[in-house]
């Protein structure tokens, strides 16, 4: 998985390419932890993400919990496979998916 992030003022956009799974979820956690200070708007761009596992869902939940105290979080660009995983797991009701 590749991660690219752009921080503009208090907005952080993180774009993921590839698969978010057990191997790569710690990389997303680290990226968020290193850049989240002062962020009030977190955008996670999944337009190039192929797949997400339970470890990836856990990383998103961790980010969501942080942002509940700091501002807002949205997930954008989900493909049908990822949307189906969000639907089946109930994450569709937990995350702001655009």
C-alpha positions as CSV (number, residue, x, y, z in Angstrom):
1,X,0.0,0.0,0.0
2,X,1.1,3.5,-0.7
3,X,0.1,6.5,1.5
4,X,0.3,10.1,0.5
5,X,-0.8,12.9,2.8
6,X,-1.4,16.6,2.4
7,X,-1.8,18.9,5.3
8,X,-3.3,22.3,4.6
9,X,-3.9,24.5,7.7
10,X,-6.1,22.3,9.9
11,X,-7.2,19.8,7.1
12,X,-5.4,16.5,6.6
13,X,-6.0,14.5,3.5
14,X,-4.6,10.9,3.4
15,X,-4.9,9.0,0.1
16,X,-4.4,5.3,0.1
17,X,-3.4,3.1,-2.9
18,X,-3.5,-0.7,-2.8
19,X,-4.8,-2.8,0.1
20,X,-5.4,-1.8,3.7
21,X,-4.9,-5.0,5.6
22,X,-3.1,-6.5,8.6
23,X,0.3,-5.7,7.1
24,X,-0.4,-2.1,6.1
25,X,-2.9,-0.9,8.7
26,X,0.0,0.0,11.1
27,X,1.4,2.3,8.4
28,X,-1.9,4.2,8.3
29,X,-2.0,4.4,12.1
30,X,1.5,5.8,12.1
31,X,0.7,8.3,9.4
32,X,-2.3,9.6,11.3
33,X,-0.5,9.7,14.7
34,X,2.3,11.7,13.2
35,X,0.1,14.3,11.5
36,X,-3.1,14.6,13.5
37,X,-2.1,17.3,15.9
38,X,-4.1,20.5,15.2
39,X,-6.3,18.8,12.5
40,X,-10.0,19.5,12.6
41,X,-10.9,18.0,9.3
42,X,-9.6,14.5,8.3
43,X,-10.3,13.2,4.7
44,X,-9.3,9.7,3.9
45,X,-9.3,9.2,0.1
46,X,-10.0,5.6,-0.9
47,X,-10.3,6.3,-4.7
48,X,-7.2,4.0,-5.3
49,X,-7.9,1.5,-2.5
50,X,-8.7,-2.0,-3.7
51,X,-9.5,-3.8,-0.5
52,X,-9.9,-3.2,3.3
53,X,-9.6,-5.9,6.0
54,X,-10.7,-6.0,9.6
55,X,-7.3,-4.5,10.6
56,X,-8.0,-1.6,8.2
57,X,-11.5,-1.1,9.7
58,X,-9.9,-1.0,13.1
59,X,-7.5,1.7,11.9
60,X,-10.4,3.7,10.6
61,X,-12.3,3.3,13.9
62,X,-9.2,4.5,15.8
63,X,-9.0,7.6,13.6
64,X,-12.7,8.3,14.0
65,X,-12.4,8.2,17.8
66,X,-9.6,10.7,17.6
67,X,-11.6,13.0,15.3
68,X,-14.7,12.9,17.5
69,X,-12.7,15.0,19.9
70,X,-11.0,17.2,17.3
71,X,-13.4,17.7,14.4
72,X,-14.7,15.7,11.5
73,X,-13.6,12.7,9.4
74,X,-14.9,11.7,6.0
75,X,-14.0,8.8,3.8
76,X,-14.2,9.4,0.0
77,X,-13.9,7.5,-3.3
78,X,-14.8,4.0,-2.1
79,X,-15.2,1.3,-4.7
80,X,-18.1,-1.2,-4.6
81,X,-16.0,-3.8,-2.8
82,X,-15.1,-1.4,0.0
83,X,-18.6,-0.1,0.2
84,X,-19.9,-3.7,0.5
85,X,-17.5,-4.3,3.4
86,X,-18.7,-1.1,5.1
87,X,-22.3,-2.3,4.6
88,X,-21.8,-5.8,5.9
89,X,-19.8,-4.7,9.0
90,X,-22.1,-1.8,9.9
91,X,-19.3,0.8,9.3
92,X,-21.6,2.5,6.8
93,X,-23.5,3.8,9.8
94,X,-20.3,4.7,11.8
95,X,-18.4,6.6,9.1
96,X,-19.2,9.7,7.0
97,X,-18.8,8.2,3.5
98,X,-18.9,10.5,0.6
